[in-house]
Amino acid sequence: MPEENIPTLTNDAKIEAILFFKGEPVKRKKLAEILSISEKEIDAAITVLHEKLRTRGLRLISKEDMLELRSAPEAGKIIENIIKDDISKDLGKAGTETLAIILYRGPVPKRDIDYIRGVNSSFILRNLMIRGLVERVTNKNDARSFVYKPTTELLAHLGVSKKEELPEYGQVHIEVQKFEDFQKEKNDETEV
């Protein structure tokens, strides 16, 4: 398909795509940076997107300066059924892998989880949060981002009162740090 036949996305469509891809709240200012447009243009696009989604299965949620996509309240019963189905299923390899990263390395930002796993972990993180196994909290080192950590319910279920009591926690923590240091050195060498 020739490029001239590809329609150009409007700013509201671009915002929708970014929020869908991120799967978490994004600041208006960050959207303006990503799209290289003014915050005034962002606000205008947000107004358009709000209106377009009014009768759709998604809603644009604004909280303070953050924006995110959520399912429409009218889809609540459908979503509830999906959640019940998700909770009744086994965690699977991806869920167990993500949980291990959060347990042994958390609190950890999503980008680090994605990097370690090599794939986007939004869906898995959502399932783990729905099950009450992990929680997303504001990053104390950067209030613009979030980190994931195990819930107290998960620790209690595992029979520990803190993550440091997990089997071989110290050794795993050392090995993860060695791996990260090696990766950092490797990346630094390729940048030189």
Secondary structure, DSSP 8 states (H G I E B T S, - for coil): --GGGS----HHHHHHHHHHHH-S-EEHHHHHHHHT--HHHHHHHHHHHHHHHTTSSEEEEEETTEEEEEE-GGGHHHHHHHHHHHHHS--HHHHHHHHHHHHHH-SB-HHHHHHHHTS--HHHHHHHHHTTSEEEEEETTEEEEEEEEE-HHHHHHHT-SSGGGSTTHHHHHHHHHHHHHHHHHHHHHHH-
